């Protein structure tokens, strides 16, 4: 008798849990639809989801000695990166190494 009572209680509890899960799933689907509908409506109405501000162009004036130094640094960084990549593959480029040395000496001379 005790086993039948436990089995019936387990069956009722499972049925209740299953029914509750279905009800919660239906409620979450409905709330998702409400959110989606409001997003669609907002996109048609044109509220704050879109930005229509235009930025004014910015002009920065840099002194020519700084520009020249920046170009040298940029070229040197590119050559060093390429040199490291080639070194990892076992390739040696003598001309590139000479150019690296020349650019590094120029930068050193400008700094002093």
Phi, psi and omega in degrees: 000319179297319180296321179295321180294317179295319179295318179295319179295320177295318180296318179294319180294318178295319179297318179296317180295318180296316180295320179295320180296320178296318181295319179292323178296321178293322179292320181291325177296319180294318181291326176297319179295321178297318180294315181296319179295321180290325177295317180296317180296319180296324181290330177283324181288323178088048179279207190286012179286339180248153180240127183243015180285141177251136179270140177284144179294142182253131178248124178245127179259125182243134178299143185299326177297326177290324179295316180297316179296320179295321177296318178298316179297318180297314179297318180295318179297319178296315180295320179295319178297314179298322180295318177297319179297316179292323178299323180293336178265356179087019181260136178243129179241102184296318181298319180295318179298322177295318180294321177300313180299317181296315180294319179297321177294321177298314180296320178297317181294323179290326183290324183283000000 
